[in-house]
Amino acid sequence: MAEEKTKEIRISIPEDLFSLFIPEKTASHLMNARKEVLLSLRSLIDARIEAMERFEKKRTAKAKKKIKIE
């Protein structure tokens, strides 16, 4: 299957003009949505780190065994 090529187009407009096109309430919702995406990514990363730490604890616990000496 051929790889699809994509192009990204970004349009930058001054803040003064931005407020003409997008109402303040909408801009506020967009900023909150952006923050929520970042928080969800943080949560995902934290969960993966915790899983790795649990795995490491189990692995090291198995390596340490008590040996009974008579």
C-alpha positions as CSV (number, residue, x, y, z in Angstrom):
1,M,0.0,0.0,0.0
2,A,1.4,3.4,-1.0
3,E,2.1,5.8,1.8
4,E,-0.2,8.9,1.8
5,K,1.5,12.3,1.8
6,T,-0.1,15.0,3.8
7,K,0.5,18.7,4.1
8,E,-0.2,20.9,7.1
9,I,-1.4,24.4,6.6
10,R,-1.4,26.8,9.5
11,I,-2.9,30.2,9.4
12,S,-1.7,32.8,11.9
13,I,-3.8,35.9,12.5
14,P,-3.3,38.7,15.0
15,E,-5.2,38.4,18.3
16,D,-7.3,41.4,17.5
17,L,-8.6,39.9,14.3
18,F,-9.1,36.5,16.0
19,S,-11.7,38.0,18.3
20,L,-13.6,39.3,15.3
21,F,-14.0,35.8,13.9
22,I,-14.3,33.7,17.1
23,P,-16.4,34.9,20.1
24,E,-14.7,35.2,23.4
25,K,-16.8,32.4,24.9
26,T,-15.8,30.1,22.1
27,A,-12.1,31.0,22.5
28,S,-12.4,30.2,26.2
29,H,-14.0,26.8,25.5
30,L,-11.2,26.0,23.0
31,M,-8.5,26.8,25.5
32,N,-10.2,24.6,28.1
33,A,-10.5,21.8,25.6
34,R,-6.8,22.2,24.8
35,K,-6.0,21.9,28.5
36,E,-8.2,18.8,28.9
37,V,-6.3,17.1,26.1
38,L,-3.0,17.8,27.8
39,L,-4.3,16.6,31.1
40,S,-5.5,13.4,29.5
41,L,-2.1,12.8,28.0
42,R,-0.5,13.4,31.4
43,S,-2.9,10.8,32.9
44,L,-2.0,8.3,30.3
45,I,1.7,8.8,30.8
46,D,1.3,8.5,34.6
47,A,-0.6,5.3,34.2
48,R,2.1,3.8,32.0
49,I,4.8,4.8,34.4
50,E,2.9,3.2,37.3
51,A,2.5,0.0,35.3
52,M,6.2,-0.1,34.5
53,E,7.1,0.4,38.2
54,R,4.7,-2.4,39.3
55,F,6.3,-4.7,36.7
56,E,9.8,-3.8,38.0
57,K,8.8,-4.4,41.6
58,K,7.4,-7.9,40.7
59,R,10.6,-8.7,38.7
60,T,12.9,-7.7,41.5
61,A,10.7,-9.5,44.1
62,K,11.1,-12.7,42.2
63,A,14.8,-12.3,42.0
64,K,15.1,-12.0,45.8
65,K,14.5,-15.3,47.5
66,K,15.1,-16.3,51.1
67,I,17.4,-19.2,51.5
68,K,17.0,-21.3,54.6
69,I,20.4,-22.2,56.2
70,E,20.6,-25.2,58.5
